[in-house]
Amino acid sequence: MAELKFEITESLGVLSENAKGWTKELNKVSWSDHEPKYDIREWSPDHTRMGKGVTLTDEELANLKAILNGEELEDDVDDSMMV
């Protein structure tokens, strides 16, 4: 299996920490030398291992922020596809 290449370019904050010391964090991460994206996932204390997570573009993060703030979004999302 090929080695996963990543670089945390900016640490934005820790959301939580579990009993084993792993932290769920919001960071900007460059995966395989691509443009950094916002990333939410769990990391080992030394940041050499990680759990599954989600990456967001600048636009996706702005949309998430608007949703959490209760704002209406003007986009092409089909509301019938929402859970």
C-alpha positions, -999 to 999 in steps of 0.1 A, spaced: 0 0 0 13 34 -9 22 58 20 -4 85 27 13 119 24 -2 147 44 8 180 60 -11 199 87 -6 234 74 -27 251 101 -40 239 135 -73 256 141 -85 240 173 -92 209 194 -129 198 196 -125 170 221 -100 145 236 -107 109 245 -93 88 274 -64 75 252 -53 110 244 -65 111 208 -79 145 199 -107 154 174 -93 185 157 -102 211 130 -71 217 109 -61 227 74 -45 197 58 -27 192 25 -32 157 13 -8 144 -13 6 179 -20 -28 193 -30 -43 226 -19 -50 225 19 -86 218 29 -104 221 62 -103 188 79 -121 173 110 -108 140 123 -92 123 153 -54 123 157 -31 103 179 -11 124 204 19 126 181 -1 131 149 14 101 132 -19 82 131 -54 94 123 -90 82 123 -115 87 95 -126 122 89 -142 147 66 -125 174 45 -142 206 34 -134 232 8 -136 269 18 -170 271 3 -183 240 20 -170 253 54 -188 286 48 -220 267 40 -217 246 71 -211 277 92 -242 293 76 -263 262 84 -251 261 120 -260 298 123 -295 291 110 -290 311 78 -308 303 45 -285 291 17 -290 301 -19 -277 272 -39 -287 244 -62 -292 218 -35 -324 197 -40 -342 198 -7 -360 165 -15 -325 148 -12 -320 160 23 -324 136 52 
